[in-house]
Amino acid sequence: MEKDLKTLLSEGQVTFTFTKANGETRTATGTRILKSSVAMGFTDADMPKGTGREIPGVIAFWDIDKGAWRSVRESSIISIDNVVTEAEMFGGDLFEEEEE
């Protein structure tokens, strides 16, 4: 089974295309990994301030291009165009111990 967008956003940077509420098509690059090196531009001031309650069918993500939180309805996703995992960004398994 293919991974869903929310899972992919939690693993790295994802470029995806969706239909906005006004009917326009938009391509976004986002992540749910909040380390600034992955989120590009994310700072402590950008930490979520909401209740932490998720809305079914809606995915919140850090929009790397806009430098802000955005959300997308799962039903509006047209395609997942590119996925770069955290391991691919930083060259290997970040949690793997180095061999001597």
C-alpha positions in Angstrom: 0.0 0.0 0.0 1.3 3.5 -0.9 2.0 5.9 2.0 -0.4 8.7 2.4 0.6 12.4 2.3 0.6 12.9 6.0 3.0 10.0 6.5 5.3 11.2 3.7 5.3 14.8 5.2 6.4 13.3 8.5 9.4 11.6 6.8 10.9 14.5 4.8 10.0 17.1 2.2 7.1 16.4 -0.2 6.1 18.3 -3.3 2.5 17.7 -4.2 -0.3 19.3 -6.3 -3.8 19.9 -5.0 -6.9 21.9 -5.8 -7.4 25.0 -3.6 -10.9 25.8 -2.2 -11.3 28.5 -4.9 -10.7 25.9 -7.6 -7.2 26.9 -8.5 -4.5 24.2 -8.8 -1.4 24.7 -6.6 1.8 22.9 -6.1 3.4 23.0 -2.6 6.5 21.7 -1.0 6.1 21.0 2.7 7.1 18.9 5.7 5.9 18.0 9.1 9.5 17.6 10.4 10.0 20.7 12.5 13.8 20.7 12.6 14.9 24.0 10.9 17.4 22.2 8.7 14.5 20.2 7.1 11.7 22.8 7.4 13.9 25.5 5.9 12.9 28.7 7.6 11.1 27.2 10.5 11.9 28.8 13.9 10.8 28.3 17.5 8.4 31.2 17.0 6.6 29.1 14.4 5.8 26.2 16.7 2.1 25.3 16.5 0.0 27.3 19.0 -3.3 25.5 18.5 -5.0 22.8 20.6 -3.2 19.9 18.8 -6.6 18.6 17.8 -6.5 17.3 14.2 -9.5 17.7 11.9 -10.3 14.5 10.1 -9.5 14.7 6.4 -7.3 17.8 6.8 -3.5 17.7 6.8 -1.5 20.5 8.4 2.0 21.0 7.0 4.9 23.6 7.1 4.9 25.2 3.6 8.6 25.5 2.8 8.0 28.0 -0.1 5.7 30.3 1.9 7.5 29.9 5.3 4.2 29.3 7.0 1.7 26.7 8.2 -0.8 25.6 5.7 -3.4 22.8 5.4 -4.8 20.7 2.7 -7.9 18.5 2.4 -6.9 15.0 1.6 -9.7 14.8 -1.0 -8.2 17.8 -2.9 -4.8 16.1 -3.5 -4.2 15.6 -7.2 -0.7 14.1 -7.1 2.4 13.5 -5.0 5.2 14.7 -7.3 8.4 14.3 -5.3 9.5 12.9 -2.0 12.9 13.5 -0.4 13.2 11.7 2.9 15.2 13.1 5.8 17.8 10.3 5.3 18.2 11.2 1.7 18.7 14.9 2.6 21.4 14.2 5.1 23.0 11.2 3.5 22.0 8.0 5.2 20.3 6.9 8.4 20.6 9.7 11.0 20.2 7.3 13.9 22.7 4.7 12.7 25.8 4.5 14.8 29.1 5.0 12.9 31.3 1.9 12.5 34.9 2.2 13.7 
